Amino acid sequence: MSTPQVGVIGAGAWGTALAQALASDGSDVLLWAREAELVEAINRDRRNGLYLPGAALAPTVRATNELADLAALPVLLVVVPAQFLASVIAGLPAGTRDLVLCAKGIEAGTGDLMADVAARACPVERLAVLSGPTFAHEVAAGLPTAVTLACGGGRAQWERLSPLLARPALRPYYSDDVVGAEIGGAVKNVLAIACGVVEGLNLGQNARAALIARGYAEMLRFGLARGARAETLSGLCGLGDLVLTCSSTSSRNFSLGLALGQGLTAAEALSGKNSVAEGAATAPVLAELARRDGIQMPIVEAVARLLRGEVPAAEIASDLLARPLRAEQEPAG
């Protein structure tokens, strides 16, 4: 096995899928997992039975549970859940490398986006964000996928990273709007929960389409207030990802909302799950940031209230429908 150029930190479904996609052309990829037994199973069976059981992994994917094994690699994709990002990458040995952040969320407690979290934990690293409409099982299967690669280092970083990450079925598009890429990914997870609730309440396709459109308006308001560009949020990492995750039970966040709409509590819906629904942690902090900054995000606020168990799903839907009538394009939303 030759020396890998790319490592993947995090062997959940998405991290495993990315490792498989990058290995699809015969490239060597090093995949870090926390659990020693999972590392052993991946290397022995060529499968991640815990998080992505349906995918057969290429022989050039090798797993390790030692972060030090990845220290010399020039590019690391960080695919751990958002709330664990700081603690994991703080354990990386010192070095200068490109960190490509693939988690979609906002850190609880600080309200920081992932690039801010990473910059705090590893201030010398060169940061980029990979985001877009991506179901892990489809990426692992080699189905066509397009993503945004937002490079904090601009074109020079893009020219360094894109040849290492692009594959025939995995097409990155360049952006330098890191904030926009991050906000699109974080907000859409919360909106996907709302769309799952609509499905669980049997409110119909009209209601879901309306919620996607009004949810996108909330994403745009929040993003513009934070310095994101509208064209970023209308692209793959914003509207594209929103449409995907609001439309299928393959989305963990949509599935969580579906369970809530069917009457389960958040604790019941999340119990026993191997994978993480990032929107559950993002919703409360996103709602708080919006309130603090005077940004109207009624759908996000409704999801946060529902997750806290303050009101049942049916009442949340009624409250949203009873909001004052106004122009669709009015800035206040």
MOLIN-V475274 format. One record per residue. N is the residue number from 1. OMEGA is omega in radians with two decimals (* if undefined). Layout:
n=N omega=OMEGA
n=N omega=OMEGA
This chain:
n=1 omega=3.13
n=2 omega=3.14
n=3 omega=3.13
n=4 omega=3.01
n=5 omega=-3.06
n=6 omega=2.99
n=7 omega=3.12
n=8 omega=3.13
n=9 omega=-3.12
n=10 omega=-3.07
n=11 omega=2.92
n=12 omega=-3.10
n=13 omega=-3.06
n=14 omega=3.10
n=15 omega=3.12
n=16 omega=3.12
n=17 omega=3.11
n=18 omega=3.10
n=19 omega=3.12
n=20 omega=3.13
n=21 omega=-3.12
n=22 omega=3.11
n=23 omega=-3.02
n=24 omega=3.10
n=25 omega=-3.14
n=26 omega=3.12
n=27 omega=3.06
n=28 omega=-3.12
n=29 omega=3.10
n=30 omega=-3.04
n=31 omega=3.14
n=32 omega=3.02
n=33 omega=3.14
n=34 omega=-2.99
n=35 omega=-3.13
n=36 omega=-3.12
n=37 omega=3.09
n=38 omega=3.08
n=39 omega=-3.14
n=40 omega=-3.12
n=41 omega=3.14
n=42 omega=-3.10
n=43 omega=-3.12
n=44 omega=-2.96
n=45 omega=-3.07
n=46 omega=3.11
n=47 omega=2.98
n=48 omega=-3.06
n=49 omega=-3.09
n=50 omega=-3.00
n=51 omega=-3.11
n=52 omega=-2.96
n=53 omega=-3.07
n=54 omega=-3.02
n=55 omega=3.00
n=56 omega=-3.06
n=57 omega=3.13
n=58 omega=3.13
n=59 omega=-3.14
n=60 omega=2.98
n=61 omega=3.10
n=62 omega=-3.11
n=63 omega=3.08
n=64 omega=3.01
n=65 omega=3.09
n=66 omega=3.10
n=67 omega=-3.14
n=68 omega=3.13
n=69 omega=-3.11
n=70 omega=-2.95
n=71 omega=-3.04
n=72 omega=-3.08
n=73 omega=-3.08
n=74 omega=-3.10
n=75 omega=3.08
n=76 omega=3.01
n=77 omega=-3.07
n=78 omega=-2.96
n=79 omega=3.05
n=80 omega=3.12
n=81 omega=-3.01
n=82 omega=-3.06
n=83 omega=3.12
n=84 omega=-3.04
n=85 omega=-3.04
n=86 omega=-3.06
n=87 omega=-3.12
n=88 omega=-3.04
n=89 omega=3.03
n=90 omega=3.12
n=91 omega=3.11
n=92 omega=3.00
n=93 omega=-3.11
n=94 omega=3.12
n=95 omega=3.07
n=96 omega=-3.06
n=97 omega=3.01
n=98 omega=3.00
n=99 omega=3.11
n=100 omega=-3.04
n=101 omega=-3.05
n=102 omega=3.07
n=103 omega=-3.11
n=104 omega=-3.12
n=105 omega=3.09
n=106 omega=-3.08
n=107 omega=3.07
n=108 omega=3.12
n=109 omega=-3.13
n=110 omega=-3.04
n=111 omega=-3.09
n=112 omega=2.93
n=113 omega=-3.00
n=114 omega=3.13
n=115 omega=3.08
n=116 omega=3.10
n=117 omega=-3.12
n=118 omega=3.13
n=119 omega=3.10
n=120 omega=-3.08
n=121 omega=-3.09
n=122 omega=-2.98
n=123 omega=-3.09
n=124 omega=-3.05
n=125 omega=3.04
n=126 omega=-2.93
n=127 omega=2.98
n=128 omega=-3.14
n=129 omega=3.05
n=130 omega=-3.05
n=131 omega=3.12
n=132 omega=-3.10
n=133 omega=-2.98
n=134 omega=2.91
n=135 omega=-3.00
n=136 omega=-3.06
n=137 omega=3.11
n=138 omega=3.10
n=139 omega=3.14
n=140 omega=-3.14
n=141 omega=3.12
n=142 omega=3.10
n=143 omega=-3.04
n=144 omega=-3.10
n=145 omega=3.06
n=146 omega=-3.08
n=147 omega=2.98
n=148 omega=3.00
n=149 omega=-3.10
n=150 omega=-2.98
n=151 omega=3.07
n=152 omega=3.11
n=153 omega=3.05
n=154 omega=-3.04
n=155 omega=-3.12
n=156 omega=3.10
n=157 omega=3.08
n=158 omega=-3.13
n=159 omega=3.08
n=160 omega=-3.01
n=161 omega=-2.96
n=162 omega=3.11
n=163 omega=-3.13
n=164 omega=-3.05
n=165 omega=-3.10
n=166 omega=3.05
n=167 omega=-3.13
n=168 omega=-3.12
n=169 omega=3.14
n=170 omega=-3.00
n=171 omega=3.06
n=172 omega=3.02
n=173 omega=-3.05
n=174 omega=2.93
n=175 omega=2.96
n=176 omega=-3.11
n=177 omega=-3.11
n=178 omega=-3.13
n=179 omega=3.14
n=180 omega=3.13
n=181 omega=-3.12
n=182 omega=-3.12
n=183 omega=3.10
n=184 omega=-3.11
n=185 omega=-3.11
n=186 omega=-3.07
n=187 omega=-3.09
n=188 omega=3.12
n=189 omega=3.13
n=190 omega=3.14
n=191 omega=3.09
n=192 omega=3.05
n=193 omega=3.14
n=194 omega=3.14
n=195 omega=3.04
n=196 omega=3.08
n=197 omega=3.09
n=198 omega=3.12
n=199 omega=-3.13
n=200 omega=3.12
n=201 omega=-3.13
n=202 omega=-3.12
n=203 omega=3.00
n=204 omega=-3.10
n=205 omega=3.09
n=206 omega=-3.12
n=207 omega=-3.13
n=208 omega=3.11
n=209 omega=3.11
n=210 omega=-3.12
n=211 omega=3.09
n=212 omega=-3.12
n=213 omega=-3.14
n=214 omega=3.06
n=215 omega=3.08
n=216 omega=3.08
n=217 omega=3.09
n=218 omega=3.09
n=219 omega=-3.11
n=220 omega=3.13
n=221 omega=-3.11
n=222 omega=-3.11
n=223 omega=-3.14
n=224 omega=3.12
n=225 omega=-3.13
n=226 omega=3.09
n=227 omega=3.06
n=228 omega=3.09
n=229 omega=-3.12
n=230 omega=-3.11
n=231 omega=3.06
n=232 omega=-3.09
n=233 omega=3.06
n=234 omega=-3.08
n=235 omega=-3.03
n=236 omega=-3.03
n=237 omega=3.09
n=238 omega=-3.10
n=239 omega=-3.14
n=240 omega=3.13
n=241 omega=3.12
n=242 omega=-3.12
n=243 omega=-3.11
n=244 omega=-2.99
n=245 omega=3.09
n=246 omega=-2.97
n=247 omega=-3.02
n=248 omega=3.05
n=249 omega=2.98
n=250 omega=3.05
n=251 omega=3.12
n=252 omega=-3.12
n=253 omega=3.07
n=254 omega=-3.13
n=255 omega=3.07
n=256 omega=3.11
n=257 omega=3.10
n=258 omega=3.13
n=259 omega=3.11
n=260 omega=3.12
n=261 omega=3.13
n=262 omega=2.99
n=263 omega=3.12
n=264 omega=2.97
n=265 omega=3.11
n=266 omega=-3.14
n=267 omega=3.12
n=268 omega=-3.09
n=269 omega=-3.10
n=270 omega=-3.05
n=271 omega=3.02
n=272 omega=-3.12
n=273 omega=3.05
n=274 omega=-3.06
n=275 omega=-3.05
n=276 omega=2.97
n=277 omega=-3.00
n=278 omega=-3.09
n=279 omega=-3.14
n=280 omega=3.09
n=281 omega=-3.08
n=282 omega=-3.02
n=283 omega=-3.10
n=284 omega=-3.11
n=285 omega=3.09
n=286 omega=3.11
n=287 omega=3.13
n=288 omega=3.11
n=289 omega=3.14
n=290 omega=3.11
n=291 omega=-3.11
n=292 omega=-3.06
n=293 omega=3.11
n=294 omega=3.14
n=295 omega=-3.11
n=296 omega=3.10
n=297 omega=-3.03
n=298 omega=3.13
n=299 omega=3.10
n=300 omega=3.12
n=301 omega=3.13
n=302 omega=3.12
n=303 omega=3.12
n=304 omega=3.12
n=305 omega=3.14
n=306 omega=3.12
n=307 omega=3.10
n=308 omega=3.12
n=309 omega=-3.08
n=310 omega=-3.11
n=311 omega=3.07
n=312 omega=-3.07
n=313 omega=-3.10
n=314 omega=3.13
n=315 omega=3.08
n=316 omega=3.14
n=317 omega=3.13
n=318 omega=-3.14
n=319 omega=3.13
n=320 omega=-3.14
n=321 omega=-3.09
n=322 omega=3.13
n=323 omega=-3.10
n=324 omega=3.11
n=325 omega=-3.13
n=326 omega=3.09
n=327 omega=-3.10
n=328 omega=-3.05
n=329 omega=3.10
n=330 omega=-3.07
n=331 omega=-3.11
n=332 omega=3.11
n=333 omega=*
